[in-house]
Amino acid sequence: MDLRKVEQPMPLNRQTVLIVSSDPAFARELARNWPGDGAPPEFTVLAQGLFSDIGGGQYDLVIADGSTPETRAIVEPLLVSAGKPAILIHSDSAAFFRYEGSILALRRDASGNRETGEKNWSLTAGVVGREILRRLASEARQHNAETKCAAVEAEALLGRYMIEMRHNVNNALTSVLGNAELLTLEPGLPAHVVAQADTVRNMALRLHEVFQRFSSIEKELSVAARESSKKPPQAHAAASGR
């Protein structure tokens, strides 16, 4: 098994399910009975003895084979330490499924019949696994939206502050501009001083133009806000047929 496949960042639009089992039939059963609706995840199979090497790897969900007491004793503590959503397939006499923290323990032979039991556990694991992945995707989208919203709010706060401060800055720039112009008209000053005063004057004019643009932006935002406030009533009138 090539561990590099597990350690690579997962594709942006595809989730990864890590199947931990030394039994090839275990992984085949899961993949065969995974729900067909929607895009399937990327399945990566890893032998039980190697799972401890990538406990923090790039995967979204673990489905681990703990169908014997020995394998469960090895795998379960690793799932707990990894701290990621996991489904542990076991074969003891406990309830068909139960949650233990972030781990769902699912009994492998639900009916006493190997063929029927195999189908039951893999179908259930597939349905539950799909719902876990959907919840993770929903939480990721919510987190991204909240992050973007926080960034927009921070930028809006900075913009409002700059708009509010433009009057003070313009007053200061007016003073700088006036004194620079007086210096350029002062007789007898060295040429380099006049050149420096002219540079100060030009930079003050450029800053003044920038803050004039803030005034234009404020007006544009006010117009957009007024137009936006008119839309809901218009939409309501259109919907009611008026």
Number of C-alpha atoms within 10 A of each C-alpha: 10 9 15 9 12 19 13 11 12 16 9 6 8 13 20 20 22 23 24 23 23 17 13 11 10 18 22 12 16 21 18 13 17 19 18 10 7 7 10 15 18 15 18 18 24 22 15 19 13 14 22 15 9 14 16 13 18 17 22 20 22 23 25 29 25 26 18 12 11 9 17 20 11 15 20 19 11 14 22 16 11 17 13 17 20 27 29 27 25 23 19 16 9 11 10 17 19 14 12 12 11 14 19 19 24 25 26 26 23 19 14 10 10 12 10 12 16 19 19 18 24 24 19 19 26 22 15 16 22 20 12 17 18 13 12 16 16 12 12 12 12 12 12 12 12 12 12 12 12 12 12 12 12 12 12 12 12 12 15 14 11 14 17 14 12 18 13 10 15 17 12 14 19 16 13 18 21 13 15 21 17 14 18 17 12 11 9 7 11 9 10 9 12 19 13 14 21 18 13 17 23 15 15 21 15 13 15 20 13 12 18 15 13 18 16 11 14 16 12 12 12 12 12 12 11 11 11 10 11 11 11 11 10 12 11 11 11 10 9 8 7 7
